Amino acid sequence: MSVTVRIPGPLRKISNGADKVEVEGSDLGSLVAALEAQFPGMKERLVDENGELRYFVNLYLNNEDVRFLDGLKTPVSPGDEVSIVPAVAGG
C-alpha cells in the first residue's frame, strides 16, 4: 500500500494534471525522491539546494505540519496522506 500525495494547482503541470498521486517511501524525503522519479522537476520545487524543505512550501502529513514533526525525515506509513500546500502571501 502506498501514500497519497495531494498536488496543488501550481504543480499540476508537472504531475500531468493529477491532483493526487500514489507513491511509496519510508519517510517524506523518500516520497519526494519517488515524486521526482515519476515527475521530473518536482523535487526542485519542494526542496532547496541544501536538501531542506523550501520556505514557501508546506507539507502536511495527515493534517500535521511536518515542520513541527521531523521535516523530511518524518516517517510515513501506508495509507497516510501528504498534502503539498504552497505558502500564500499578499494583502
C-alpha positions as CSV (number, residue, x, y, z in Angstrom):
1,M,0.0,0.0,0.0
2,S,1.2,3.5,-0.8
3,V,1.0,7.0,0.5
4,T,-1.4,9.5,-1.2
5,V,0.2,12.9,-2.1
6,R,-2.2,15.8,-2.9
7,I,-0.7,18.0,-5.6
8,P,-1.7,21.7,-5.6
9,G,-2.8,23.5,-8.7
10,P,0.6,25.3,-9.4
11,L,2.4,21.9,-9.5
12,R,-0.1,20.0,-11.6
13,K,1.6,20.9,-14.9
14,I,4.5,18.8,-13.6
15,S,2.2,15.9,-12.4
16,N,0.5,15.8,-15.8
17,G,-2.7,17.4,-14.3
18,A,-3.0,14.9,-11.5
19,D,-4.4,16.4,-8.3
20,K,-3.3,13.4,-6.2
21,V,-0.8,10.6,-6.8
22,E,0.2,7.4,-5.0
23,V,3.9,6.9,-4.1
24,E,5.9,4.7,-1.8
25,G,8.5,5.5,0.7
26,S,9.6,5.2,4.3
27,D,9.8,8.9,5.1
28,L,8.9,12.2,3.5
29,G,12.4,12.5,1.9
30,S,11.9,9.2,0.1
31,L,8.4,10.3,-1.0
32,V,10.0,13.5,-2.6
33,A,12.5,11.2,-4.4
34,A,9.7,9.0,-5.6
35,L,7.8,12.1,-6.8
36,E,10.9,13.2,-8.6
37,A,11.3,9.8,-10.3
38,Q,7.7,9.9,-11.5
39,F,7.5,13.6,-12.3
40,P,11.0,15.1,-13.1
41,G,11.2,18.7,-11.8
42,M,9.1,18.2,-8.7
43,K,11.9,17.9,-6.2
44,E,13.5,21.3,-7.1
45,R,10.1,22.9,-6.4
46,L,9.9,21.3,-3.0
47,V,13.4,21.1,-1.7
48,D,16.2,23.7,-1.8
49,E,19.9,23.1,-2.8
50,N,20.7,22.2,0.8
51,G,18.1,19.4,0.9
52,E,15.7,21.3,3.1
53,L,12.1,21.9,2.5
54,R,11.7,25.3,0.7
55,Y,10.5,28.1,2.9
56,F,7.4,28.8,0.7
57,V,6.2,25.2,0.6
58,N,4.4,23.5,3.4
59,L,4.0,19.7,3.7
60,Y,1.3,18.2,5.9
61,L,1.2,14.6,6.9
62,N,-2.3,13.6,7.9
63,N,-3.1,17.3,8.5
64,E,0.1,17.9,10.7
65,D,2.7,20.4,9.5
66,V,5.9,18.4,9.1
67,R,8.0,21.4,10.3
68,F,6.7,20.6,13.7
69,L,7.4,16.9,13.3
70,D,10.8,15.7,11.8
71,G,10.7,17.6,8.5
72,L,11.7,15.4,5.5
73,K,12.9,12.7,8.0
74,T,9.3,12.2,9.2
75,P,8.4,8.6,8.8
76,V,5.3,7.7,6.7
77,S,3.1,4.6,6.8
78,P,0.9,3.0,4.1
79,G,-2.4,4.8,3.9
80,D,-1.0,8.1,5.1
81,E,-1.9,11.3,3.2
82,V,0.6,14.1,2.4
83,S,-0.6,17.5,1.2
84,I,1.7,19.9,-0.6
85,V,0.5,23.4,0.2
86,P,2.2,26.4,-1.3
87,A,2.5,29.4,1.0
88,V,0.2,32.3,0.2
89,A,1.1,35.9,0.8
90,G,-0.3,39.2,-0.2
91,G,-2.5,41.9,1.1
